[in-house]
Amino acid sequence: MKGTVLVIGLGLIGGSLALNIKKTHQAVRIIGYDINNEQLRLAKSLTVIDEVVPSLKEGAEQADFIIIAIPVTQAEYIVRELETFMLKKNVIVTDVGSTKEQLLKTASILIEKGVQFIGGHPMAGSHKSGVTASKPHLFENAMYVLTPSPETSDQSLKELTELLRGTKAHFIVLSAKEHDKLAGVISHFPHIIAASLVHQAEHYQKDNELVSKLAAGGFRDITRIASSSPAMWRDILIHNQDALLEMFDHWFDEMKEVRKMIERKDATDIYTYFLQAKQFRDQLPVRTKGAIPSFYDLYVDVPDYPGIISEVTGYLAEEEISITNIRILETREDIYGVLRLSFQTDEDRRRAKVCLERHSYQTFVTV
C-alpha cells in the first residue's frame, strides 16, 4: 500500500495509529498536524510521523487518508474545515471518537462532495496520555468499530481496513446509531454511575468524616473511572444524548424494582438479582479489550520493613517491566502488607508475577 496519511491530533491514539501504519506499510508517508506544537515536535523527533505540515489545509489537500484523532467536539470543527478545502477525489476520512451519530450527520457536508467518510472507534486506551505513550501494539485484540455512511463504497471500507490491518484489532461494522447505543451501555452510562457514587459519598461525608477513610479501599477501586477527563465526558454525554436518556428511563425503572425488593424484604428476589448479575459478569471475556481500558492489577504480600517497595520495583526494573501505578493497601508493624501494582497489559502483569514469585513473594490477581 502507498499514499499519504494525515493524522490530526498526535496524542495516545493518533500517535499509536501512526506508529502502527508506519510499521505495517513502509511505503506510506505519515504527516501530522496538531494545535499543540510540543506534541507535534515530539511526534517528529520520536519518528511517530515522517513530516510536520505547516497548516491543516496543506496537509489535508495532499492526503489520501485523513485520521481525525481528537475529541468528538473538536472533530466536528475539523470536519467543517475540511469541507472548505480542495481534497483529493475519494479521499478516505475517519475518526477515533467514542460517539458516532452526531459526527456522521456533520460529515454529510463532506459526503455530499464525494468524500468517503467512515467513522471509527478503536476500543483501546491507556492510563497514560500524549504522544510519548504511543505504542504500535495498543490496539492488539481490541474491538475496532467502523461506522460507514450509507454512501460509503465497499472498496473504501476495504482500503481503510487494509490501512489499519497491522493493529491486529477485531473490526466490527455497525451503524452509527447502533454503535452509540452499545457504547452507552458498556462505557458511557457506567461512567455516569461511577461519578454519581462519588457524589453520593461526598454528600454523606458532610455528616460523617469517616466516609472518605472507609472509601479508600474497594469503593475507590469500583469508582476508578470517575477520575476520567471531565471535559471528555461532558462532550461524550452531550453527543450521545438520545441513547443515554433512554438508558436513564430503564435504569430508573430497574432501581424502583430493587427498592421494592428491599422494602418487602424479599430475600429470594434480592438473591436472584445478584445471582443473575454475577453469572452474566463472570462469563464476560477476560482477555479481550473493551470500551473501558482494563486495569491489570497484581497484588503482592510484602513484609513491613524499610526499602521493601524499592526492592519490589527494583526486581521488576531489572526485567524492564513497567508499572503504571503502585499503591499500598495495607501495612502495619509486624504483619504482612499488600501492594497493588498496576500494569499496561496482561502480559506485563504475567511477567511481573513470574518475576516476583521467583524472588519468593506471594502474589495474586482478581478477575
BASE-392276 format. One record per residue (C-alpha): residue number from 0; z, x, y. Coordinates in pm, whole numbers, always signed. Layout:
% residues N
seq:up:east:north
NUM:Z:X:Y
...
//
This chain:
% residues 367
seq:up:east:north
0:+0:+0:+0
1:-91:+119:+351
2:-27:-8:+701
3:+228:-12:+979
4:+564:-188:+964
5:+759:-262:+1281
6:+1133:-304:+1226
7:+1302:-481:+1516
8:+1675:-408:+1500
9:+1795:-84:+1343
10:+2131:-197:+1210
11:+2250:-201:+849
12:+1991:-448:+719
13:+1694:-329:+925
14:+1773:+34:+853
15:+1818:-27:+481
16:+1488:-214:+456
17:+1312:+66:+644
18:+1456:+327:+407
19:+1357:+119:+108
20:+998:+72:+225
21:+963:+446:+304
22:+1090:+532:-43
23:+858:+288:-220
24:+543:+312:-8
25:+486:+665:+119
26:+159:+568:+288
27:+325:+302:+504
28:+423:+404:+857
29:+758:+269:+981
30:+801:+222:+1354
31:+1120:+97:+1512
32:+1239:-96:+1817
33:+1596:-169:+1925
34:+1756:-251:+2259
35:+2038:-14:+2158
36:+1895:+328:+2239
37:+2169:+507:+2045
38:+2087:+320:+1721
39:+1720:+391:+1782
40:+1786:+761:+1836
41:+1997:+778:+1520
42:+1731:+593:+1319
43:+1471:+853:+1417
44:+1698:+1156:+1366
45:+1808:+1026:+1023
46:+1438:+966:+934
47:+1508:+599:+873
48:+1193:+535:+1078
49:+889:+753:+1142
50:+843:+673:+1506
51:+1014:+505:+1802
52:+796:+265:+2003
53:+845:+254:+2380
54:+816:-124:+2401
55:+825:-429:+2177
56:+471:-518:+2286
57:+325:-181:+2191
58:+496:-184:+1851
59:+411:-545:+1769
60:+41:-516:+1854
61:-14:-226:+1613
62:+190:-369:+1324
63:+63:-518:+1000
64:+416:-635:+915
65:+695:-722:+1157
66:+1054:-741:+1029
67:+1295:-909:+1271
68:+1633:-770:+1165
69:+1860:-911:+1435
70:+2095:-1214:+1458
71:+1936:-1559:+1445
72:+1975:-1650:+1812
73:+1814:-1326:+1933
74:+1544:-1367:+1667
75:+1428:-1685:+1840
76:+1380:-1496:+2166
77:+1181:-1228:+1983
78:+955:-1489:+1824
79:+881:-1636:+2168
80:+800:-1288:+2300
81:+570:-1215:+2005
82:+373:-1527:+2091
83:+267:-1365:+2421
84:+126:-1050:+2257
85:-216:-976:+2106
86:-100:-948:+1745
87:-326:-845:+1460
88:-502:-1123:+1275
89:-292:-1239:+979
90:-1:-1012:+1068
91:+296:-1100:+847
92:+623:-1167:+1031
93:+956:-1207:+854
94:+1324:-1207:+946
95:+1657:-1149:+771
96:+1873:-1425:+924
97:+2129:-1646:+750
98:+1967:-1970:+869
99:+1602:-2059:+841
100:+1504:-2411:+950
101:+1551:-2378:+1326
102:+1380:-2038:+1338
103:+1087:-2174:+1138
104:+1047:-2453:+1396
105:+1045:-2193:+1674
106:+796:-1980:+1477
107:+547:-2269:+1476
108:+411:-2121:+1803
109:+312:-1811:+1605
110:+186:-2003:+1303
111:-50:-2203:+1525
112:-210:-1871:+1627
113:-273:-1769:+1265
114:+35:-1551:+1219
115:+177:-1556:+866
116:+547:-1627:+923
117:+772:-1604:+616
118:+1145:-1647:+667
119:+1365:-1408:+471
120:+1732:-1380:+384
121:+1844:-1081:+177
122:+2186:-1184:+45
123:+2340:-842:+62
124:+2557:-665:+311
125:+2837:-421:+358
126:+3170:-397:+532
127:+3016:-118:+740
128:+2759:-170:+1010
129:+2498:+23:+1203
130:+2203:+236:+1102
131:+2429:+516:+973
132:+2549:+279:+698
133:+2191:+212:+580
134:+2106:+276:+218
135:+1788:+201:+18
136:+1978:+53:-279
137:+2169:-201:-66
138:+1962:-493:-199
139:+1951:-397:-566
140:+2029:-704:-783
141:+2080:-915:-470
142:+1923:-1255:-420
143:+1646:-1234:-159
144:+1534:-1577:-39
145:+1188:-1621:+111
146:+1107:-1938:+305
147:+733:-1957:+375
148:+592:-2222:+605
149:+350:-2481:+463
150:+69:-2280:+626
151:+166:-1951:+458
152:-104:-1823:+223
153:-23:-1719:-132
154:-178:-1381:-55
155:+59:-1318:+237
156:+361:-1411:+27
157:+238:-1172:-241
158:+189:-891:+14
159:+538:-930:+161
160:+692:-933:-186
161:+499:-615:-270
162:+620:-450:+52
163:+979:-529:-48
164:+930:-456:-417
165:+1146:-145:-411
166:+1453:-342:-305
167:+1486:-443:-673
168:+1617:-773:-543
169:+1565:-1108:-715
170:+1319:-1302:-499
171:+1355:-1679:-469
172:+1114:-1901:-277
173:+1274:-2206:-111
174:+1201:-2442:+172
175:+1389:-2364:+493
176:+1587:-2687:+465
177:+1684:-2616:+105
178:+1793:-2262:+195
179:+2015:-2377:+481
180:+2194:-2631:+265
181:+2258:-2377:-11
182:+2372:-2110:+238
183:+2600:-2368:+396
184:+2769:-2443:+64
185:+2826:-2087:-56
186:+2867:-1898:+271
187:+2882:-2087:+600
188:+3131:-2358:+506
189:+3367:-2114:+327
190:+3386:-1910:+647
191:+3490:-2223:+836
192:+3762:-2297:+579
193:+3890:-1938:+590
194:+3912:-1948:+969
195:+4091:-2285:+958
196:+4350:-2150:+713
197:+4423:-1862:+950
198:+4457:-2104:+1242
199:+4698:-2313:+1037
200:+4911:-2007:+959
201:+4913:-1914:+1328
202:+5026:-2267:+1417
203:+5317:-2260:+1171
204:+5418:-1914:+1285
205:+5530:-2069:+1613
206:+5808:-2242:+1417
207:+5887:-1959:+1176
208:+5806:-1592:+1231
209:+5824:-1531:+855
210:+5476:-1680:+820
211:+5297:-1359:+923
212:+5519:-1147:+699
213:+5459:-1364:+393
214:+5087:-1394:+470
215:+5045:-1016:+444
216:+4970:-1035:+69
217:+4748:-1285:-111
218:+4691:-1503:+194
219:+4536:-1210:+376
220:+4310:-1145:+77
221:+4179:-1502:+40
222:+4103:-1521:+412
223:+3928:-1182:+441
224:+3603:-1339:+552
225:+3774:-1483:+860
226:+3756:-1131:+1004
227:+3376:-1150:+1028
228:+3197:-1131:+1363
229:+3285:-1436:+1581
230:+2955:-1408:+1771
231:+2754:-1407:+1449
232:+2934:-1710:+1310
233:+2905:-1900:+1637
234:+2528:-1864:+1615
235:+2504:-1943:+1244
236:+2708:-2263:+1274
237:+2502:-2386:+1568
238:+2177:-2312:+1383
239:+2292:-2483:+1063
240:+2445:-2786:+1232
241:+2287:-3061:+1020
242:+2380:-2917:+681
243:+2736:-2835:+790
244:+2806:-3177:+941
245:+2703:-3334:+610
246:+2938:-3097:+424
247:+3225:-3188:+655
248:+3187:-3554:+557
249:+3202:-3466:+188
250:+3495:-3226:+245
251:+3697:-3488:+434
252:+3641:-3742:+154
253:+3748:-3489:-110
254:+4063:-3389:+82
255:+4156:-3756:+115
256:+4136:-3788:-263
257:+4351:-3477:-315
258:+4603:-3616:-66
259:+4619:-3941:-260
260:+4681:-3750:-585
261:+4977:-3573:-424
262:+5111:-3895:-268
263:+5122:-4070:-604
264:+5238:-3753:-784
265:+4952:-3790:-1031
266:+5013:-3483:-1247
267:+4708:-3545:-1468
268:+4460:-3575:-1182
269:+4606:-3273:-999
270:+4587:-3063:-1315
271:+4228:-3176:-1381
272:+4128:-3096:-1021
273:+4247:-2737:-1051
274:+4122:-2700:-1408
275:+3768:-2803:-1314
276:+3772:-2563:-1018
277:+3894:-2280:-1242
278:+3631:-2348:-1507
279:+3344:-2351:-1256
280:+3472:-2044:-1073
281:+3528:-1846:-1397
282:+3168:-1896:-1510
283:+3016:-1769:-1184
284:+2824:-1440:-1221
285:+3045:-1136:-1165
286:+2789:-858:-1117
287:+2525:-1049:-921
288:+2534:-1012:-542
289:+2571:-1333:-344
290:+2564:-1455:+14
291:+2910:-1318:+91
292:+2949:-941:+38
293:+3166:-869:-265
294:+3493:-683:-244
295:+3507:-416:-512
296:+3880:-352:-533
297:+4069:-120:-764
298:+4448:-141:-790
299:+4636:+179:-866
300:+5001:+210:-968
301:+5148:+504:-778
302:+5495:+663:-767
303:+5669:+683:-430
304:+5664:+1048:-320
305:+5520:+1232:-17
306:+5148:+1308:-37
307:+5063:+1055:-309
308:+4787:+888:-104
309:+4618:+1218:-18
310:+4644:+1313:-384
311:+4463:+998:-497
312:+4195:+1019:-230
313:+4155:+1389:-296
314:+4063:+1330:-661
315:+3802:+1074:-550
316:+3664:+1307:-281
317:+3613:+1581:-541
318:+3373:+1348:-722
319:+3213:+1226:-397
320:+3331:+867:-439
321:+3353:+691:-103
322:+3635:+448:-21
323:+3567:+171:+232
324:+3931:+68:+269
325:+4274:+160:+140
326:+4591:-44:+160
327:+4948:-4:+34
328:+5050:-336:-123
329:+5399:-241:-234
330:+5605:+72:-226
331:+5982:+108:-243
332:+6204:+402:-317
333:+6236:+486:-687
334:+5979:+228:-805
335:+5602:+238:-852
336:+5396:+102:-567
337:+5041:-32:-567
338:+4741:+100:-377
339:+4440:-123:-330
340:+4124:+84:-296
341:+3803:-92:-184
342:+3455:+38:-264
343:+3099:-39:-156
344:+2969:-103:-508
345:+3087:-196:-855
346:+2955:+139:-978
347:+3174:+329:-728
348:+3475:+131:-845
349:+3395:+204:-1210
350:+3365:+577:-1139
351:+3692:+574:-943
352:+3870:+401:-1230
353:+3749:+664:-1479
354:+3841:+945:-1240
355:+4195:+828:-1170
356:+4273:+737:-1530
357:+4163:+1088:-1625
358:+4441:+1207:-1393
359:+4692:+977:-1568
360:+4702:+698:-1311
361:+4723:+338:-1431
362:+4456:+118:-1271
363:+4347:-243:-1297
364:+4090:-479:-1146
365:+4089:-855:-1088
366:+3798:-1097:-1111
//
